[in-house]
Amino acid sequence: MQAPKRLKVFYRHVPVLYLPRSRMDGNDGIWDQTRITIAAELRGRELADTFLHEVLHAIRDTFGHERAKDEDAVQFHATAITTFWSDNPSALRWWAKLISRD
């Protein structure tokens, strides 16, 4: 399955870019209020965690809840949710089917 290149975050359409980490000041992911950028080198669980981390920033920002001190909360939730789904793949498939528009 191909990684998403665009997301809908409530009313916003958010592009998702995958760039070399060297072009991202060494960061794994960046939310800059207009787009999500992910280090192209990431794979597997690290990619999943970083992707979710940046999506949570986009969601919080869209609702006006983004603050610099929220970084710890975003990191905690991204890692916790990624770990939960990784440890419970059948639950993820079940849940994804519940919310599917198909």
Secondary structure, DSSP 4 states (H G I P E B T S, - for coil): -PPPSEEEETTEEEEEEEE-GGGTTT-SEEE-SS-EEEETT--HHHHHHHHHHHHHHHHHHHTT---GGGHHHHHHHHHHHHHHHHH-HHHHHHHHHHH---
